[in-house]
Amino acid sequence: MRLGSTEGCYSSLKCCSYLASLLYRKSEHRSLSNGETKWSKSYLMHQDSKLILPARSLATTSPPDFECICEETLESICEKFEQLNELEMCPPDFDVTYAYGVLTVCIGGGYGTYVINKQTPNEQIWLSSPVSGPKRYNFVDNQWIYAHDGSTLHQLLTSELKLIFDKHSDFSTCSYS
């Protein structure tokens, strides 16, 4: 795929059109034996097939944009957790707290605590899950992606919380899912 000056997050690059015309995006995918993609990487390549940079290195947002994206993401996830709190099946000691970029959700009933927070210096959202442990998510193509397996933050929350809240735990309606 050729890289144009208006393509997604690359539109913020301040490079000349000549340089942009020399670059293209290359993707690597590793597949499991059952045909599912385990992970993928994207690179910006020179037309002579020389590696320039991993694509995500150039896909950074400005600090105010990152702050807005994180706030919107965390607030929408917080709202979803608050909706779950109103369900009859919710444990009585369920608690949701969101302050200063840190969302803490004590599921209660012995299920554990989720902590989701923004990491401004490296432009990531970090998740601590009582089910799957710690994960770091990068903002790629308007989604929060876990680089090791390509899953999104919202997919993980939906799958893990489906065990407790059944069909009510769909986080795909949250911002940047």
N, C-alpha and C positions, 0 to 999 in steps of 0.2 A: 504494500500500500504506500503510495506517495504521500509525503507530508506537506499539506498546504498551510497557508498562514491563518486560515480560519478554522482549522480542525480542532474541535474540543478544547482541551486544556493547553494545547500547543499555541493557541491564538495569542497567548500572553508573551510568547517569545519575542524578544526585540532583535531579531536577526534579519538580514537582508533576504530578499526573495531568491537570490542566487544560491545562498547557503541552503535555504529550505528546499530548493529544487534538487540538491545533491543528496538529501537525506531521505530515508524511507524507514518504516517500522518493520522489524522482524520479530516474529514470535516463536518461542520454543514451547512445546507441550510434551509432557511426560505422561504416558498412559499406563493404566493398570492392566492386568491381564484380561479383565472383563470389559475393556474398552472405555472405561470412564477416565476422564482427565484427572490426574493427581495434582498437578500444578503447572503453571505456565509462567514464562518470563517474556518481557518485551524489551527490545533494544532499539536505539536509533542507529542506523547503519549508514555509512557513506556508500555512494554508488559503486565504489571499487571494493565493496564488501569488507571495509575496515570498521571495526567496532568503534563507535563514538562514545556513547554513554548508555547505561540502563535507562529506559524510557521514563521510569518514575522519577529519576533525578531531575528531569526537566519539567515534570508535571506538578511542580510545587505551586501552591497558591500564595497569595500575599497574606501576611499575618491577619489583617482585618477580615479577609474572605474566609480564612481557616477558622477564625473565632466564630463567625456567623454560622458557618456550616456545622461546626461542632455543637454550638448552642442549639441550633434547630434540630439536629440529630438527637442530642441527649434529652431535650425537652419533649420531643415526640415519643421517644422510648419511655420516658418518665410518665407521660400521659397514658400510654398503653398499660404500664404496670399499675397505675392508679385505677384503670378500668378493671383490671384483673382483681384488684383489691375489693371491688364491689360485688364480685360473684359469691354465691352461696358456698361454693366448693373451696373458697379461699381459706387457708388456715387463719385462726383468730389472731395469731401474733405476727401476721404479715405487716411489713413496714417499708415505706418508700421515702427516701430522703434525697433531695437534689439541691446542692449548694456549691458555688465556686467551681463549677465544672466537674463535680464528682457526683455520680448517681450511685447510691447505695440501696440495695433492695434485699431486705431480710425476708426470705420466703416464709420462714416459720415452719412449724410442724416437722422440724428436723431436716428440712431440705437444704438448708445452708443459705449463704449470702452471696449475691452478685455485686461486684463493684465495677462500674464503668466510668472511666475518666479520660479527659483529653490530656494529651501530652504535646503542648505547644512547641517546644524546641525541635522535636522531630516530626511534627505534624501527623500524629497518630492518635487513635483512640485505643486505650488499653482496657482489656476485659479480664476480670478475675472471676472465674466460674467455679461453683462448688462441684460441678459435674466434669468439665473438661480442663480445668486449670487456667493458667494465664495465656492470653493471646494478645497480639498487637496488630491493629488494623490500619492499613493505609488507604487514603482516599484516592480511588482510581475509577475513572469513567462514572462519576457521580454515585459511587457505592463505596462502602467500607469493606475492603477485601483483606482476608488473612492470606499472606503470601505463600505459606507452606502448603495449603491445599486449595486455594482459590475460592473458598466459601466466604459468604458475607456475614457481617455481624448479625444482621436481621435473620438470616437463615439459621444461624446457630441458636439464637434466642428462641426462635419458633420451635425448633426441633427439641431442644432441652426442656422447655417449659410445657410442651405438648404432653409430656408424661404426667404433669401435675394438673394442668388446666384444660386438657383435651383440645377441642377445636377452637377454644377462645384465645389461644396463644399465638395468633397470627400477627407477626411484626412486619409483614410485607407492606402494610398500609402506612408505616412510619416514614418519616423523611429520609431520603437517601438510601432506601432499601434496595 
